C-alpha cells in the first residue's frame, strides 16, 4: 500500500450551474497514495482528498405523464445533440430496459426513449443473442468521438439470464473474470432514431490482472478519447480495489468475434487499505492543449476522482454531498444514499445521474411527501461547475 499523507487542496468554484451548489468546510483531510497497478511499473502515484465538500442539489427527472421516472435504474450518462442520454440496467422495470432515454438537462425532463434495441443479424447469430435479448444488465455508455451515431455499452451481471451453449461456453471460457464473459456492445442510431445492437465482443482480462469472479462488481464506467482509446472502470478486483482498463477501438476492431483483451494504462487510481470503493461511472474531459482527464464516480465514497491520463497532475478526490430540493413541505435535505452511476462533461458543467440502490434508497426518505418518489426508485439529475483547479 502507498504511504498515507495529509494534504489540503482548496477548491475555488467558478460560475454556478443550473443546480445550486454550496461548499461546506471540513476540519481535516486525508490523502492516500495509490500504487500504479501496471505490472511494468513500480512507481507510486499520489491522490488527495479535497478539504471542502462540493454540494449539488438534485432535481427529480419528470416525464410527460409523471413527476418522476419509474424505476429506470439509470446506469451511465452521455450527451447527444444537446441532450443527456442514459440507459437502464438489468434490474430496471422491464419497459425501461434495452432503450436509450433522452433527457432535457435544463428542465430535468425525459423527452423521449428509443425503441427497444434491435439486434443486427451478426448479433442474433452470435453466442450472446439470448442474453442480449432477455434483460441484459447494460451498464455505462460511451460516445464514439468519430461518429455521433455510434454508442458503446457494456454488460455486467449475467447470473439472472445469461447462459451459453456447450460450444460457446468452451470457446469463451477463459474470461479472466466471470463465468459469463463481459460483453462490449456497439449501438448505432439511424435517421429515425432507431437503435440497433450492431456488434458484440466478449472482453478478456489477463490472468495476471487478478480481476476475480464478481458478477455484480464488474465494469460500470466507460469513456472514449478522440484517439480511439476506450476506458473501462471496474468496481473492484480480487483485492477489493477499483481499476481502470482500456481498449483500442481500431477500424477493424469489430471484424473479429474473438475475445478483446483489455490493457491497463498507467493511471493514478486510488488504492485503499479497507472498505468498498468502487468506480461506478467514467467521463472524459479534455483540458488545455487537449490534455485528457478521467472523472470517475466513486459511489460509496460520495466522491469524484479526477485522474490525469498523462500522469502529470496529482489525482484529486473531490468530496461531494448530494441534496434534494423538494417541491413540497420537505424542503431541501441531504440524501443518505445518492448512488451516482453516470456522469458527463458538457461545456463547463459536470452532469451526474444516480442509479437508485434498491436496498438503500428508502433510507433517503426524510418526510412522507417524498415517499412515493423513493418507492418508485426514481432517479435525480445533478450538476456542478467544473473547477480549473481540478486539472492543475
C-alpha positions as CSV (number, residue, x, y, z in Angstrom):
1,X,0.0,0.0,0.0
2,X,1.1,3.6,-0.6
3,X,2.1,5.8,2.3
4,X,-0.7,7.9,3.7
5,X,-0.1,11.6,3.7
6,X,-2.0,14.7,4.8
7,X,-2.7,17.4,2.1
8,X,-5.2,20.2,1.8
9,X,-6.5,21.2,-1.6
10,X,-8.6,24.4,-1.7
11,X,-11.3,24.2,-4.3
12,X,-12.5,27.6,-5.7
13,X,-15.7,27.4,-7.6
14,X,-16.2,29.2,-10.9
15,X,-19.7,30.0,-12.1
16,X,-22.8,28.5,-10.6
17,X,-24.5,25.9,-12.9
18,X,-28.3,25.4,-13.1
19,X,-28.3,23.4,-9.9
20,X,-27.3,25.3,-6.8
21,X,-24.0,24.5,-5.2
22,X,-22.6,25.3,-1.8
23,X,-19.3,24.5,-0.2
24,X,-19.1,23.0,3.3
25,X,-15.7,23.2,5.1
26,X,-14.2,20.1,6.6
27,X,-11.9,20.2,9.6
28,X,-9.2,17.9,8.2
29,X,-8.3,15.9,5.1
30,X,-6.7,12.6,4.4
31,X,-4.9,11.9,1.2
32,X,-4.0,8.4,0.1
33,X,-1.1,7.3,-2.1
34,X,-2.1,5.0,-4.9
35,X,0.3,2.4,-6.3
36,X,0.4,2.1,-10.0
37,X,-1.2,-1.2,-11.0
38,X,0.6,-1.6,-14.2
39,X,2.8,-4.7,-13.9
40,X,5.6,-3.0,-15.8
41,X,6.0,-0.1,-13.3
42,X,6.5,0.1,-9.6
43,X,6.3,3.9,-9.3
44,X,3.8,5.2,-6.7
45,X,1.3,7.9,-7.5
46,X,-0.5,10.1,-5.1
47,X,-4.1,11.2,-4.7
48,X,-5.5,13.9,-2.5
49,X,-8.9,14.4,-0.9
50,X,-10.3,17.9,-1.1
51,X,-10.6,19.9,2.1
52,X,-14.1,21.1,1.2
53,X,-17.3,19.4,0.2
54,X,-19.0,20.4,-3.0
55,X,-22.7,20.1,-2.7
56,X,-25.1,19.6,-5.6
57,X,-28.9,20.0,-5.4
58,X,-30.6,17.3,-7.5
59,X,-33.9,17.5,-9.4
60,X,-36.3,14.7,-9.9
61,X,-36.5,13.6,-13.6
62,X,-40.0,14.0,-14.7
63,X,-41.9,12.6,-17.7
64,X,-44.9,13.9,-19.7
65,X,-47.2,11.6,-17.6
66,X,-45.5,11.6,-14.2
67,X,-43.5,13.8,-11.9
68,X,-40.8,11.1,-11.8
69,X,-39.3,8.3,-14.0
70,X,-40.5,4.9,-12.7
71,X,-37.6,2.6,-11.8
72,X,-35.2,3.1,-14.8
73,X,-32.1,2.2,-12.8
74,X,-30.1,4.8,-14.8
75,X,-26.6,3.5,-15.3
76,X,-24.5,5.8,-17.5
77,X,-24.7,9.2,-19.0
78,X,-23.6,10.8,-22.3
79,X,-24.5,13.9,-24.3
80,X,-26.0,13.7,-27.8
81,X,-27.2,16.8,-29.8
82,X,-27.5,18.9,-26.6
83,X,-29.5,16.3,-24.7
84,X,-28.3,13.9,-22.0
85,X,-28.7,10.2,-22.7
86,X,-28.9,7.4,-20.2
87,X,-29.5,3.6,-20.2
88,X,-31.3,1.2,-17.8
89,X,-29.6,-1.8,-16.3
90,X,-31.0,-5.3,-15.9
91,X,-32.7,-4.6,-12.6
92,X,-34.9,-1.8,-14.0
93,X,-38.6,-2.1,-14.8
94,X,-38.9,-4.1,-17.9
95,X,-40.4,-1.3,-20.0
96,X,-37.3,0.8,-19.3
97,X,-34.7,-1.8,-20.4
98,X,-32.8,-2.0,-23.7
99,X,-33.5,1.6,-24.6
100,X,-31.7,4.9,-24.7
101,X,-33.5,7.6,-22.6
102,X,-33.1,11.2,-23.7
103,X,-33.2,14.0,-21.1
104,X,-33.5,17.8,-21.3
105,X,-30.8,18.9,-18.9
106,X,-32.3,22.3,-18.3
107,X,-35.7,21.0,-17.1
108,X,-34.7,17.5,-15.9
109,X,-37.4,16.1,-18.2
110,X,-37.5,12.8,-20.1
111,X,-38.0,14.0,-23.7
112,X,-38.1,10.6,-25.4
113,X,-37.0,7.0,-25.2
114,X,-35.7,4.9,-28.1
115,X,-37.1,1.7,-29.4
116,X,-36.1,-1.5,-27.6
117,X,-32.8,-2.2,-29.2
118,X,-32.9,-4.3,-32.3
119,X,-30.3,-7.0,-33.0
120,X,-28.3,-7.0,-36.2
121,X,-28.0,-10.4,-37.9
122,X,-24.4,-10.9,-36.8
123,X,-25.5,-10.3,-33.2
124,X,-28.6,-12.6,-33.5
125,X,-26.2,-15.3,-34.7
126,X,-23.7,-14.8,-32.0
127,X,-23.3,-16.8,-28.8
128,X,-24.8,-14.0,-26.9
129,X,-28.1,-13.3,-28.6
130,X,-30.3,-14.9,-25.9
131,X,-28.7,-12.8,-23.1
132,X,-28.8,-9.6,-25.1
133,X,-32.5,-10.2,-25.9
134,X,-33.5,-11.2,-22.4
135,X,-33.0,-8.4,-19.8
136,X,-29.2,-7.8,-20.3
137,X,-27.5,-5.9,-17.5
138,X,-26.3,-3.0,-19.5
139,X,-24.0,-0.7,-17.5
140,X,-22.4,2.6,-18.7
141,X,-22.4,4.4,-22.0
142,X,-19.6,5.9,-24.1
143,X,-20.0,8.1,-27.3
144,X,-17.7,7.5,-30.2
145,X,-16.0,10.8,-31.0
146,X,-15.6,9.9,-34.6
147,X,-19.3,9.1,-35.2
148,X,-22.1,10.7,-33.2
149,X,-24.5,7.9,-34.1
150,X,-22.3,5.2,-32.5
151,X,-22.5,4.4,-28.8
152,X,-20.9,1.7,-26.7
153,X,-22.4,0.0,-23.7
154,X,-21.2,-3.0,-21.6
155,X,-22.7,-5.8,-19.7
156,X,-22.2,-6.7,-16.1
157,X,-24.3,-9.3,-14.2
158,X,-25.4,-12.2,-16.3
159,X,-26.3,-14.6,-13.4
160,X,-30.0,-14.0,-13.9
161,X,-30.4,-14.7,-17.6
162,X,-27.0,-15.5,-19.1
163,X,-26.4,-19.0,-20.4
164,X,-24.2,-20.3,-23.1
165,X,-24.3,-23.3,-25.3
166,X,-21.7,-26.0,-24.7
167,X,-19.8,-24.9,-27.8
168,X,-19.9,-21.2,-26.9
169,X,-19.0,-21.9,-23.3
170,X,-15.9,-23.8,-24.4
171,X,-14.9,-21.0,-26.8
172,X,-15.3,-18.2,-24.3
173,X,-14.4,-19.9,-21.0
174,X,-11.1,-18.1,-20.5
175,X,-12.6,-14.7,-19.5
176,X,-10.1,-13.9,-16.7
177,X,-13.1,-12.8,-14.7
178,X,-16.7,-14.0,-14.5
179,X,-18.0,-17.3,-15.9
180,X,-20.2,-15.5,-18.4
181,X,-18.0,-13.0,-20.2
182,X,-18.3,-9.3,-20.0
183,X,-19.7,-8.0,-23.3
184,X,-18.8,-4.8,-25.1
185,X,-21.8,-3.9,-27.3
186,X,-21.8,-1.4,-30.2
187,X,-25.0,0.5,-30.7
188,X,-25.9,2.6,-33.7
189,X,-28.7,5.1,-34.3
190,X,-30.3,5.6,-37.7
191,X,-32.0,8.7,-39.1
192,X,-35.3,7.7,-37.4
193,X,-33.5,7.4,-34.0
194,X,-34.0,3.7,-34.1
195,X,-31.1,1.9,-32.2
196,X,-29.6,-1.4,-33.2
197,X,-27.0,-3.6,-31.5
198,X,-24.7,-3.9,-34.5
199,X,-21.8,-5.8,-33.0
200,X,-20.7,-7.6,-29.8
201,X,-17.3,-8.8,-28.5
202,X,-16.5,-10.5,-25.2
203,X,-13.8,-9.0,-23.1
204,X,-10.8,-10.9,-21.6
205,X,-8.9,-9.8,-18.6
206,X,-5.3,-11.2,-18.5
207,X,-4.8,-13.7,-15.6
208,X,-2.0,-11.6,-14.1
209,X,-4.5,-8.7,-13.6
210,X,-6.3,-10.8,-10.9
211,X,-9.7,-9.3,-11.6
212,X,-11.6,-12.1,-9.8
213,X,-15.0,-13.5,-10.4
214,X,-17.6,-10.9,-9.2
215,X,-20.6,-10.9,-11.5
216,X,-22.1,-7.8,-9.9
217,X,-18.9,-5.9,-9.4
218,X,-17.7,-5.6,-13.0
219,X,-17.3,-2.7,-15.5
220,X,-19.6,0.2,-14.6
221,X,-18.0,3.1,-16.3
222,X,-16.8,3.9,-19.8
223,X,-15.4,6.9,-21.6
224,X,-13.8,7.2,-25.0
225,X,-11.0,9.5,-26.2
226,X,-10.6,11.0,-29.6
227,X,-7.7,8.6,-30.4
228,X,-10.0,5.6,-30.1
229,X,-9.0,4.6,-26.5
230,X,-11.9,3.3,-24.6
231,X,-11.5,3.4,-20.8
232,X,-13.4,0.9,-18.7
233,X,-13.9,1.4,-14.9
234,X,-14.1,-1.7,-12.8
235,X,-15.9,-1.7,-9.4
236,X,-13.4,-4.0,-7.7
237,X,-10.8,-6.7,-8.3
238,X,-9.8,-9.7,-6.3
239,X,-8.1,-7.5,-3.8
240,X,-11.1,-5.2,-3.5
241,X,-9.5,-2.4,-5.4
242,X,-11.1,-0.2,-8.2
243,X,-9.3,-0.5,-11.5
244,X,-9.3,1.3,-14.9
245,X,-8.6,-0.7,-18.0
246,X,-8.6,0.2,-21.7
247,X,-9.1,-1.0,-25.2
248,X,-8.0,0.5,-28.5
249,X,-11.0,0.6,-30.8
250,X,-9.3,0.4,-34.2
251,X,-11.0,0.4,-37.6
252,X,-11.0,-3.4,-37.8
253,X,-11.9,-4.0,-34.1
254,X,-15.4,-5.2,-34.8
255,X,-14.4,-7.5,-37.6
256,X,-13.5,-10.1,-35.0
257,X,-15.7,-12.1,-32.7
258,X,-12.8,-13.3,-30.6
259,X,-12.0,-12.0,-27.1
260,X,-10.9,-8.4,-26.9
261,X,-8.1,-8.4,-24.5
262,X,-8.0,-5.3,-22.2
263,X,-4.9,-3.4,-21.3
264,X,-4.2,-1.5,-18.1
265,X,-3.0,2.1,-18.7
266,X,-0.6,3.8,-16.3
267,X,-3.1,5.8,-14.2
268,X,-3.0,7.0,-10.7
269,X,-6.1,5.2,-9.4
270,X,-6.6,5.5,-5.6
271,X,-5.8,2.4,-3.6
272,X,-7.4,1.7,-0.2
273,X,-6.5,-0.3,2.9
274,X,-10.0,-1.5,3.6
275,X,-13.7,-1.0,2.7
276,X,-15.6,-0.9,-0.6
277,X,-14.6,1.9,-3.0
278,X,-16.0,1.0,-6.5
279,X,-15.8,3.1,-9.6
280,X,-19.4,3.4,-10.9
281,X,-19.1,5.8,-13.8
282,X,-16.5,7.5,-16.0
283,X,-16.4,10.7,-18.1
284,X,-13.6,12.3,-20.1
285,X,-12.6,15.9,-20.0
286,X,-10.2,17.5,-22.5
287,X,-8.5,20.4,-21.0
288,X,-6.0,22.9,-22.3
289,X,-3.7,21.6,-25.0
290,X,-6.1,18.6,-25.3
291,X,-4.8,17.1,-22.0
292,X,-7.3,14.4,-21.1
293,X,-8.6,13.7,-17.6
294,X,-10.9,10.9,-16.5
295,X,-13.6,11.8,-14.0
296,X,-14.6,8.7,-12.0
297,X,-17.8,8.5,-9.9
298,X,-16.9,6.8,-6.6
299,X,-20.4,6.0,-5.4
300,X,-19.7,4.6,-2.0
301,X,-17.3,7.5,-1.1
302,X,-19.5,10.3,-2.5
303,X,-16.5,11.4,-4.5
304,X,-15.5,12.3,-8.0
305,X,-11.9,11.3,-8.8
306,X,-10.1,13.5,-11.3
307,X,-7.3,11.4,-13.0
308,X,-4.8,12.8,-15.4
309,X,-4.4,10.4,-18.3
310,X,-0.8,11.6,-18.9
311,X,0.0,11.2,-15.2
312,X,1.5,14.7,-14.8
313,X,-1.2,16.0,-12.4
314,X,-1.9,14.5,-9.0
315,X,-5.2,12.6,-8.8
316,X,-7.8,14.6,-6.9
317,X,-10.7,13.1,-4.9
318,X,-13.5,15.7,-4.9
319,X,-15.7,15.2,-1.8
320,X,-19.4,15.7,-2.6
321,X,-22.7,16.0,-0.9
322,X,-26.0,15.4,-2.7
323,X,-29.1,17.3,-1.7
324,X,-32.7,17.3,-2.9
325,X,-34.8,20.4,-3.1
326,X,-38.3,19.0,-2.8
327,X,-41.2,20.9,-4.3
328,X,-43.3,20.1,-1.2
329,X,-43.2,20.6,2.6
330,X,-40.0,18.5,2.8
331,X,-37.8,21.5,1.6
332,X,-34.2,20.9,0.9
333,X,-32.5,17.9,2.6
334,X,-29.3,15.9,2.4
335,X,-29.5,12.4,0.8
336,X,-28.4,9.4,2.8
337,X,-27.6,7.4,-0.3
338,X,-27.4,9.1,-3.7
339,X,-25.6,6.3,-5.6
340,X,-24.2,8.2,-8.6
341,X,-23.6,5.9,-11.6
342,X,-23.4,8.2,-14.6
343,X,-21.6,11.5,-15.3
344,X,-20.7,13.5,-18.4
345,X,-19.0,16.9,-19.1
346,X,-21.0,19.3,-21.2
347,X,-19.0,22.6,-21.8
348,X,-18.1,23.9,-18.3
349,X,-20.5,21.7,-16.3
350,X,-20.3,18.2,-14.9
351,X,-23.7,16.4,-15.0
352,X,-24.4,13.4,-12.8
353,X,-27.3,10.9,-12.6
354,X,-27.9,8.4,-9.8
355,X,-28.9,4.8,-10.0
356,X,-31.3,4.2,-7.1
357,X,-29.7,1.5,-5.0
358,X,-32.8,-0.6,-4.1
359,X,-31.6,-1.9,-0.8
360,X,-30.6,1.6,0.4
361,X,-32.8,4.1,-1.4
362,X,-35.6,4.3,1.1
363,X,-33.1,5.5,3.7
364,X,-33.4,8.8,1.9
365,X,-37.0,9.4,3.0
366,X,-37.0,12.4,5.3
367,X,-40.7,13.2,5.2
368,X,-43.8,11.4,4.0
369,X,-44.4,13.6,0.9
370,X,-41.2,12.2,-0.7
371,X,-42.1,8.5,0.0
372,X,-43.8,7.7,-3.4
373,X,-40.8,9.0,-5.3
374,X,-38.3,6.8,-3.5
375,X,-40.6,3.8,-3.6
376,X,-40.7,4.3,-7.4
377,X,-36.9,4.1,-7.4
378,X,-36.9,7.5,-9.3
379,X,-33.6,9.0,-10.3
380,X,-32.3,12.5,-9.9
381,X,-30.2,14.8,-12.1
382,X,-27.4,16.7,-10.5
383,X,-24.8,19.2,-11.8
384,X,-21.7,21.0,-10.6
385,X,-19.4,23.5,-12.3
386,X,-16.1,22.3,-13.5
387,X,-13.3,23.8,-11.5
388,X,-10.0,24.7,-13.2
389,X,-8.1,23.7,-10.0
390,X,-9.1,20.1,-10.5
391,X,-6.9,19.9,-13.6
392,X,-3.8,21.7,-12.2
